[in-house]
Amino acid sequence: MNDRIKAIEQMIETSGEDVFLRYSLGMEYAGAGEHARAVESFRKCIELEGDYLPAYVEAGKSLRAAGDSAGAREMFTAGMELAAVRGERHVRDFIQQQLDALPKA
């Protein structure tokens, strides 16, 4: 486990749950190729703050990287709906590109 992951986990343990720390942990896991752990961290972000849009995007990307196209499609779709409600057109377009790149169901 790399030092940044250890440090972030220690901060979470010491200071309690924080959406940005969880997101940072997920990004570190994703960068290390630990996609299941990344998804777990991004799902925790969503549990802590349901409208934290970056967590949906990154969870979808990690699910895709792990070979779970159905899970990625579900996460991207949820993110797309949130982006539409919030009027985040750029993010919605990015997510649509991610959905379009997934294998057809």
Secondary structure, 3 states (H helix, E strand, C coil): CCHHHHHHHHHHHHHCCCHHHHHHHHHHHHHCCCHHHHHHHHHHHHHHCCCCHHHHHHHHHHHHHCCCHHHHHHHHHHHHHHHHHHCCHHHHHHHHHHHHHCCCC
